Amino acid sequence: VKKALRESQYLQFHAILRVIEGQLGMTWREAVEALAAGGVYVAVDARTQGVAVLIRASDRTKMERVRDTLLKFARDDAQQKGQTAPLKSVEYRGVTAYHAGNARMATLGQWWLVTNQAVLGKQIVDAHLDGADKSLATSEHFKAARQLNTKSATAWAFVDIEAVRASGFAKDVFQTQANNPLTELLVGGLQSNL
């Protein structure tokens, strides 16, 4: 560990981190805590083949400061290297989104959205701005599963098996009868319990 802490890559990373912390006006740990205090949520959408990460900040102002500082740092770094800005900005319904390759990010109130699909990002922005008639929060299965969640849990996951089957994405997953008895024997009923 001592040797690793003396290597130039770590020292360079630490110097960059100190510069970012100076621009943020808070330590990296404080920034992460402010960003993720409301939780980190990951969603997979079979229709768009998209993944979305939603991070709920405890403080919108701090979240925007972190976002703006990271964007400025990325632009300055690209400019110093003689490259074009790595993140391009686009507007959608009054929301500014940034993208690099397939990655997209936007802030929606206290939420920071990162996704790999523009269509999924637009759907999430639409639901945020317009409200949604149907959402995970209105699902009876989700409400029942939420009741089982303990307050001391570090991580919690929910998968709507009916939605997975209906999408055709994994129609044979979680059937009541195992297709492979040897696997069922080795796993010991784990699949049926899931």
PASEBA-1860 file (N, C-alpha, C; in nm, 3 decimals):
! residues 194
1> VKKALRES> 0.084/-0.119/0.000/0.000/0.000/0.000/0.088/0.125/0.000 ~ 0.193/0.124/0.086/0.282/0.240/0.091/0.347/0.265/-0.044 ~ 0.389/0.156/-0.110/0.453/0.169/-0.241/0.353/0.228/-0.343 ~ 0.230/0.178/-0.341/0.128/0.226/-0.434/0.099/0.374/-0.412 ~ 0.100/0.417/-0.286/0.071/0.557/-0.254/0.181/0.651/-0.301 ~ 0.301/0.598/-0.327/0.412/0.681/-0.372/0.425/0.683/-0.525 ~ 0.351/0.600/-0.595/0.362/0.593/-0.740/0.305/0.720/-0.805 ~ 0.360/0.754/-0.920/0.324/0.880/-0.986/0.176/0.885/-1.027
9> QYLQFHAI> 0.119/0.771/-1.066/-0.022/0.772/-1.106/-0.112/0.809/-0.990 ~ -0.083/0.753/-0.871/-0.164/0.787/-0.754/-0.144/0.934/-0.717 ~ -0.020/0.980/-0.719/0.008/1.119/-0.685/-0.060/1.214/-0.783 ~ -0.059/1.179/-0.911/-0.126/1.261/-1.012/-0.277/1.262/-0.987 ~ -0.335/1.145/-0.962/-0.477/1.135/-0.931/-0.512/1.219/-0.808 ~ -0.429/1.210/-0.706/-0.454/1.284/-0.581/-0.445/1.434/-0.605 ~ -0.352/1.479/-0.690/-0.341/1.621/-0.722/-0.465/1.670/-0.796 ~ -0.512/1.590/-0.892/-0.634/1.625/-0.965/-0.753/1.630/-0.870
17> LRVIEGQL> -0.760/1.533/-0.780/-0.868/1.529/-0.683/-0.867/1.653/-0.595 ~ -0.749/1.697/-0.552/-0.740/1.818/-0.470/-0.786/1.941/-0.546 ~ -0.754/1.948/-0.677/-0.799/2.061/-0.759/-0.951/2.061/-0.767 ~ -1.010/1.944/-0.793/-1.156/1.934/-0.802/-1.220/1.971/-0.668 ~ -1.165/1.921/-0.558/-1.219/1.954/-0.426/-1.212/2.104/-0.400 ~ -1.101/2.168/-0.443/-1.088/2.312/-0.427/-1.195/2.387/-0.505 ~ -1.223/2.341/-0.627/-1.327/2.406/-0.707/-1.467/2.380/-0.653 ~ -1.485/2.262/-0.593/-1.616/2.229/-0.536/-1.641/2.301/-0.404
25> GMTWREAV> -1.534/2.328/-0.332/-1.549/2.386/-0.199/-1.591/2.282/-0.096 ~ -1.566/2.155/-0.126/-1.597/2.045/-0.034/-1.509/1.927/-0.070 ~ -1.492/1.837/0.025/-1.411/1.718/-0.002/-1.488/1.626/-0.097 ~ -1.414/1.533/-0.157/-1.476/1.436/-0.248/-1.581/1.354/-0.175 ~ -1.551/1.315/-0.052/-1.646/1.236/0.027/-1.774/1.316/0.053 ~ -1.760/1.445/0.088/-1.878/1.530/0.110/-1.960/1.543/-0.019 ~ -1.890/1.553/-0.133/-1.960/1.565/-0.261/-2.039/1.438/-0.291 ~ -1.977/1.322/-0.270/-2.046/1.195/-0.297/-2.165/1.179/-0.202
33> EALAAGGV> -2.146/1.213/-0.075/-2.256/1.203/0.021/-2.371/1.297/-0.017 ~ -2.339/1.418/-0.062/-2.443/1.512/-0.103/-2.516/1.462/-0.227 ~ -2.441/1.400/-0.318/-2.501/1.350/-0.441/-2.591/1.231/-0.418 ~ -2.547/1.137/-0.337/-2.617/1.008/-0.328/-2.694/0.988/-0.198 ~ -2.716/1.094/-0.122/-2.783/1.079/0.008/-2.925/1.024/-0.006 ~ -2.991/1.052/-0.119/-3.126/1.004/-0.141/-3.131/0.867/-0.207 ~ -3.016/0.810/-0.235/-3.010/0.676/-0.293/-2.965/0.675/-0.438 ~ -2.921/0.560/-0.481/-2.880/0.536/-0.620/-2.971/0.427/-0.673
41> YVAVDART> -3.035/0.453/-0.786/-3.133/0.362/-0.843/-3.088/0.322/-0.983 ~ -3.097/0.195/-1.014/-3.059/0.144/-1.145/-3.182/0.077/-1.206 ~ -3.212/0.113/-1.330/-3.326/0.055/-1.399/-3.280/0.000/-1.533 ~ -3.339/-0.112/-1.572/-3.311/-0.173/-1.702/-3.443/-0.175/-1.777 ~ -3.441/-0.126/-1.901/-3.561/-0.121/-1.983/-3.543/-0.211/-2.104 ~ -3.619/-0.318/-2.110/-3.605/-0.418/-2.217/-3.643/-0.359/-2.353 ~ -3.745/-0.273/-2.357/-3.791/-0.219/-2.486/-3.683/-0.137/-2.557 ~ -3.611/-0.053/-2.481/-3.509/0.031/-2.543/-3.369/-0.029/-2.533
49> QGVAVLIR> -3.359/-0.144/-2.462/-3.228/-0.203/-2.433/-3.141/-0.103/-2.359 ~ -3.206/-0.023/-2.275/-3.136/0.083/-2.204/-3.120/0.056/-2.057 ~ -3.020/0.119/-2.002/-2.994/0.116/-1.858/-2.993/0.261/-1.812 ~ -3.058/0.287/-1.701/-3.059/0.422/-1.644/-3.014/0.415/-1.499 ~ -2.929/0.508/-1.463/-2.888/0.523/-1.324/-2.942/0.658/-1.278 ~ -3.020/0.656/-1.172/-3.076/0.778/-1.115/-3.019/0.795/-0.976 ~ -2.960/0.911/-0.953/-2.898/0.940/-0.824/-2.976/1.057/-0.764 ~ -3.025/1.036/-0.643/-3.105/1.141/-0.577/-3.018/1.214/-0.476
57> ASDRTKME> -2.998/1.341/-0.501/-2.913/1.424/-0.416/-2.992/1.478/-0.297 ~ -2.920/1.504/-0.190/-2.984/1.565/-0.073/-2.996/1.715/-0.092 ~ -2.910/1.771/-0.177/-2.905/1.916/-0.195/-2.887/1.946/-0.344 ~ -2.987/2.004/-0.404/-2.984/2.033/-0.548/-2.870/2.129/-0.584 ~ -2.848/2.228/-0.500/-2.742/2.326/-0.527/-2.605/2.261/-0.529 ~ -2.579/2.174/-0.432/-2.450/2.104/-0.428/-2.436/2.011/-0.549 ~ -2.546/1.943/-0.586/-2.542/1.855/-0.701/-2.507/1.933/-0.828 ~ -2.570/2.048/-0.845/-2.542/2.130/-0.963/-2.398/2.182/-0.961
65> RVRDTLLK> -2.347/2.213/-0.842/-2.208/2.258/-0.831/-2.112/2.145/-0.871 ~ -2.141/2.023/-0.826/-2.059/1.908/-0.863/-2.065/1.887/-1.014 ~ -2.186/1.888/-1.070/-2.203/1.870/-1.215/-2.126/1.976/-1.293 ~ -2.145/2.103/-1.257/-2.079/2.211/-1.330/-1.927/2.204/-1.317 ~ -1.878/2.168/-1.199/-1.734/2.156/-1.178/-1.676/2.044/-1.262 ~ -1.742/1.928/-1.264/-1.694/1.816/-1.345/-1.699/1.847/-1.494 ~ -1.804/1.916/-1.539/-1.814/1.955/-1.680/-1.702/2.053/-1.716 ~ -1.678/2.151/-1.629/-1.571/2.248/-1.653/-1.436/2.179/-1.656
73> FARDDAQQ> -1.415/2.088/-1.564/-1.288/2.016/-1.559/-1.266/1.936/-1.687 ~ -1.371/1.868/-1.737/-1.360/1.789/-1.859/-1.332/1.879/-1.980 ~ -1.400/1.995/-1.986/-1.377/2.090/-2.097/-1.236/2.146/-2.093 ~ -1.191/2.189/-1.974/-1.057/2.246/-1.959/-0.950/2.143/-1.994 ~ -0.969/2.019/-1.950/-0.873/1.914/-1.979/-0.864/1.889/-2.130 ~ -0.978/1.885/-2.198/-0.979/1.865/-2.343/-0.913/1.982/-2.414 ~ -0.941/2.103/-2.367/-0.883/2.222/-2.429/-0.731/2.224/-2.414 ~ -0.681/2.185/-2.296/-0.537/2.180/-2.274/-0.469/2.078/-2.364
81> KGQTAPLK> -0.542/1.972/-2.398/-0.487/1.867/-2.485/-0.513/1.895/-2.632 ~ -0.577/2.010/-2.663/-0.604/2.046/-2.802/-0.716/1.965/-2.864 ~ -0.804/1.911/-2.781/-0.915/1.829/-2.830/-1.045/1.906/-2.820 ~ -1.147/1.856/-2.889/-1.279/1.917/-2.877/-1.341/1.875/-2.744 ~ -1.438/1.952/-2.700/-1.505/1.923/-2.573/-1.563/1.782/-2.576 ~ -1.537/1.701/-2.472/-1.584/1.562/-2.473/-1.735/1.549/-2.457 ~ -1.796/1.647/-2.394/-1.940/1.639/-2.370/-2.012/1.745/-2.452 ~ -2.108/1.701/-2.530/-2.192/1.793/-2.610/-2.322/1.813/-2.534
89> SVEYRGVT> -2.378/1.932/-2.546/-2.505/1.958/-2.477/-2.619/1.965/-2.578 ~ -2.734/1.917/-2.535/-2.857/1.924/-2.614/-2.970/1.964/-2.521 ~ -3.073/2.025/-2.578/-3.191/2.064/-2.500/-3.307/1.973/-2.536 ~ -3.380/1.931/-2.435/-3.503/1.855/-2.458/-3.606/1.903/-2.356 ~ -3.710/1.967/-2.404/-3.818/2.017/-2.320/-3.767/2.103/-2.204 ~ -3.669/2.185/-2.232/-3.616/2.275/-2.131/-3.513/2.213/-2.038 ~ -3.481/2.087/-2.061/-3.381/2.018/-1.980/-3.253/2.007/-2.062 ~ -3.142/2.052/-2.005/-3.014/2.040/-2.073/-2.954/1.904/-2.041
97> AYHAGNAR> -2.923/1.832/-2.146/-2.859/1.700/-2.131/-2.721/1.707/-2.195 ~ -2.632/1.626/-2.145/-2.495/1.619/-2.197/-2.470/1.477/-2.243 ~ -2.398/1.463/-2.354/-2.370/1.328/-2.402/-2.229/1.319/-2.458 ~ -2.175/1.201/-2.441/-2.046/1.163/-2.498/-2.062/1.020/-2.544 ~ -2.055/0.996/-2.673/-2.081/0.862/-2.724/-2.225/0.824/-2.694 ~ -2.246/0.707/-2.637/-2.382/0.663/-2.601/-2.426/0.710/-2.464 ~ -2.336/0.759/-2.383/-2.369/0.802/-2.247/-2.438/0.938/-2.250 ~ -2.545/0.950/-2.173/-2.618/1.075/-2.160/-2.641/1.104/-2.013
105> MATLGQWW> -2.638/1.233/-1.979/-2.667/1.270/-1.841/-2.743/1.401/-1.839 ~ -2.829/1.413/-1.738/-2.908/1.534/-1.718/-2.945/1.543/-1.571 ~ -2.977/1.663/-1.526/-3.027/1.679/-1.390/-3.173/1.721/-1.398 ~ -3.254/1.658/-1.314/-3.397/1.683/-1.307/-3.433/1.712/-1.162 ~ -3.436/1.837/-1.123/-3.459/1.869/-0.983/-3.346/1.815/-0.899 ~ -3.377/1.728/-0.804/-3.275/1.668/-0.719/-3.221/1.537/-0.776 ~ -3.259/1.502/-0.896/-3.218/1.377/-0.958/-3.108/1.401/-1.060 ~ -3.010/1.312/-1.060/-2.907/1.312/-1.164/-2.929/1.184/-1.243
113> LVTNQAVL> -2.956/1.198/-1.371/-2.987/1.086/-1.460/-2.869/1.058/-1.550 ~ -2.829/0.931/-1.557/-2.727/0.886/-1.651/-2.785/0.764/-1.722 ~ -2.782/0.766/-1.856/-2.837/0.654/-1.931/-2.754/0.628/-2.057 ~ -2.774/0.510/-2.114/-2.702/0.475/-2.236/-2.790/0.485/-2.360 ~ -2.916/0.525/-2.343/-3.008/0.534/-2.455/-3.082/0.668/-2.452 ~ -3.076/0.744/-2.562/-3.143/0.873/-2.569/-3.295/0.857/-2.553 ~ -3.352/0.752/-2.613/-3.497/0.731/-2.606/-3.540/0.708/-2.461 ~ -3.466/0.628/-2.388/-3.498/0.602/-2.248/-3.484/0.731/-2.167
121> GKQIVDAH> -3.380/0.807/-2.194/-3.362/0.935/-2.125/-3.479/1.028/-2.148 ~ -3.528/1.035/-2.272/-3.643/1.120/-2.303/-3.768/1.071/-2.231 ~ -3.787/0.939/-2.224/-3.903/0.885/-2.153/-3.899/0.923/-2.005 ~ -3.781/0.918/-1.946/-3.768/0.952/-1.805/-3.793/1.102/-1.783 ~ -3.741/1.184/-1.873/-3.765/1.329/-1.863/-3.914/1.357/-1.878 ~ -3.979/1.293/-1.977/-4.124/1.311/-1.996/-4.201/1.273/-1.871 ~ -4.168/1.158/-1.812/-4.238/1.113/-1.691/-4.213/1.210/-1.575 ~ -4.093/1.263/-1.567/-4.062/1.359/-1.460/-4.141/1.489/-1.478
129> LDGADKSL> -4.148/1.539/-1.602/-4.216/1.666/-1.627/-4.368/1.654/-1.629 ~ -4.419/1.544/-1.685/-4.564/1.528/-1.703/-4.630/1.443/-1.596 ~ -4.550/1.371/-1.520/-4.608/1.271/-1.431/-4.640/1.148/-1.515 ~ -4.657/1.038/-1.451/-4.685/0.914/-1.524/-4.805/0.846/-1.461 ~ -4.897/0.799/-1.546/-5.014/0.727/-1.495/-4.972/0.596/-1.429 ~ -4.873/0.531/-1.489/-4.827/0.403/-1.440/-4.677/0.413/-1.412 ~ -4.640/0.372/-1.294/-4.498/0.374/-1.260/-4.468/0.259/-1.165 ~ -4.342/0.240/-1.138/-4.303/0.135/-1.045/-4.365/0.160/-0.907
137> ATSEHFKA> -4.373/0.285/-0.867/-4.428/0.319/-0.735/-4.575/0.282/-0.722 ~ -4.647/0.269/-0.834/-4.790/0.232/-0.828/-4.812/0.082/-0.840 ~ -4.705/0.006/-0.866/-4.715/-0.139/-0.880/-4.742/-0.205/-0.745 ~ -4.845/-0.289/-0.739/-4.877/-0.359/-0.615/-4.765/-0.455/-0.573 ~ -4.702/-0.519/-0.673/-4.590/-0.609/-0.643/-4.474/-0.532/-0.580 ~ -4.448/-0.414/-0.633/-4.339/-0.332/-0.581/-4.372/-0.285/-0.438 ~ -4.495/-0.241/-0.417/-4.534/-0.195/-0.283/-4.519/-0.307/-0.180 ~ -4.560/-0.429/-0.219/-4.548/-0.543/-0.127/-4.401/-0.574/-0.099
145> ARQLNTKS> -4.319/-0.570/-0.202/-4.176/-0.596/-0.183/-4.112/-0.488/-0.098 ~ -4.153/-0.365/-0.115/-4.099/-0.253/-0.038/-4.124/-0.272/0.112 ~ -4.237/-0.332/0.145/-4.271/-0.356/0.285/-4.173/-0.454/0.350 ~ -4.113/-0.540/0.270/-4.018/-0.639/0.322/-3.878/-0.582/0.341 ~ -3.853/-0.465/0.285/-3.721/-0.402/0.293/-3.693/-0.356/0.436 ~ -3.575/-0.387/0.485/-3.538/-0.342/0.618/-3.465/-0.209/0.607 ~ -3.476/-0.128/0.709/-3.412/0.004/0.709/-3.260/-0.007/0.713 ~ -3.209/-0.119/0.761/-3.065/-0.134/0.774/-2.999/-0.187/0.647
153> ATAWAFVD> -3.077/-0.211/0.543/-3.021/-0.266/0.419/-2.930/-0.165/0.351 ~ -2.815/-0.212/0.306/-2.723/-0.127/0.231/-2.766/-0.119/0.086 ~ -2.815/-0.229/0.033/-2.864/-0.233/-0.105/-2.992/-0.314/-0.108 ~ -3.077/-0.281/-0.202/-3.205/-0.348/-0.215/-3.239/-0.354/-0.362 ~ -3.294/-0.465/-0.409/-3.327/-0.480/-0.551/-3.467/-0.534/-0.567 ~ -3.530/-0.498/-0.677/-3.663/-0.545/-0.711/-3.665/-0.578/-0.860 ~ -3.712/-0.697/-0.893/-3.727/-0.737/-1.033/-3.872/-0.783/-1.051 ~ -3.940/-0.725/-1.146/-4.078/-0.764/-1.176/-4.072/-0.879/-1.277
161> IEAVRASG> -4.082/-1.002/-1.225/-4.068/-1.122/-1.308/-4.176/-1.127/-1.416 ~ -4.298/-1.086/-1.382/-4.405/-1.085/-1.482/-4.370/-0.993/-1.599 ~ -4.314/-0.878/-1.569/-4.274/-0.785/-1.675/-4.160/-0.842/-1.758 ~ -4.068/-0.912/-1.694/-3.956/-0.975/-1.765/-4.009/-1.081/-1.860 ~ -4.100/-1.164/-1.811/-4.159/-1.269/-1.896/-4.240/-1.208/-2.011 ~ -4.321/-1.106/-1.980/-4.407/-1.046/-2.081/-4.327/-0.978/-2.191 ~ -4.210/-0.928/-2.157/-4.127/-0.860/-2.257/-4.066/-0.958/-2.356 ~ -4.062/-1.087/-2.319/-3.999/-1.186/-2.405/-3.848/-1.186/-2.392
169> FAKDVFQT> -3.798/-1.099/-2.307/-3.654/-1.083/-2.288/-3.592/-1.209/-2.229 ~ -3.662/-1.269/-2.133/-3.612/-1.392/-2.070/-3.733/-1.476/-2.032 ~ -3.805/-1.522/-2.132/-3.934/-1.588/-2.106/-3.924/-1.717/-2.026 ~ -3.809/-1.785/-2.031/-3.796/-1.911/-1.958/-3.738/-1.896/-1.818 ~ -3.705/-1.773/-1.781/-3.645/-1.752/-1.649/-3.753/-1.758/-1.541 ~ -3.720/-1.817/-1.431/-3.806/-1.823/-1.313/-3.936/-1.897/-1.338 ~ -3.932/-2.003/-1.417/-4.049/-2.088/-1.434/-4.062/-2.174/-1.307 ~ -4.179/-2.226/-1.283/-4.201/-2.305/-1.161/-4.130/-2.439/-1.167
177> QANNPLTE> -4.110/-2.493/-1.285/-4.042/-2.621/-1.298/-3.908/-2.598/-1.366 ~ -3.805/-2.655/-1.310/-3.671/-2.637/-1.366/-3.657/-2.715/-1.494 ~ -3.596/-2.652/-1.595/-3.571/-2.721/-1.722/-3.451/-2.814/-1.710 ~ -3.364/-2.785/-1.614/-3.244/-2.865/-1.597/-3.240/-2.913/-1.451 ~ -3.282/-3.038/-1.425/-3.288/-3.087/-1.287/-3.154/-3.087/-1.217 ~ -3.044/-3.109/-1.290/-2.912/-3.108/-1.228/-2.880/-2.970/-1.174 ~ -2.908/-2.867/-1.253/-2.885/-2.729/-1.206/-2.971/-2.701/-1.084 ~ -3.096/-2.744/-1.089/-3.187/-2.722/-0.976/-3.132/-2.790/-0.850
185> LLVGGLQS> -3.079/-2.909/-0.867/-3.022/-2.982/-0.754/-2.899/-2.909/-0.699 ~ -2.812/-2.863/-0.788/-2.689/-2.795/-0.745/-2.718/-2.659/-0.681 ~ -2.810/-2.584/-0.739/-2.842/-2.451/-0.688/-2.930/-2.462/-0.565 ~ -2.997/-2.573/-0.548/-3.074/-2.598/-0.427/-3.201/-2.516/-0.415 ~ -3.270/-2.495/-0.526/-3.398/-2.424/-0.519/-3.384/-2.273/-0.519 ~ -3.265/-2.222/-0.543/-3.243/-2.078/-0.542/-3.331/-2.008/-0.646 ~ -3.338/-2.065/-0.766/-3.414/-2.002/-0.872/-3.562/-1.991/-0.835 ~ -3.620/-2.098/-0.780/-3.762/-2.091/-0.744/-3.786/-1.993/-0.629
193> NL> -3.690/-1.984/-0.537/-3.703/-1.887/-0.430/-3.696/-1.744/-0.481 ~ -3.610/-1.721/-0.581/-3.605/-1.588/-0.641/-3.735/-1.557/-0.710
END
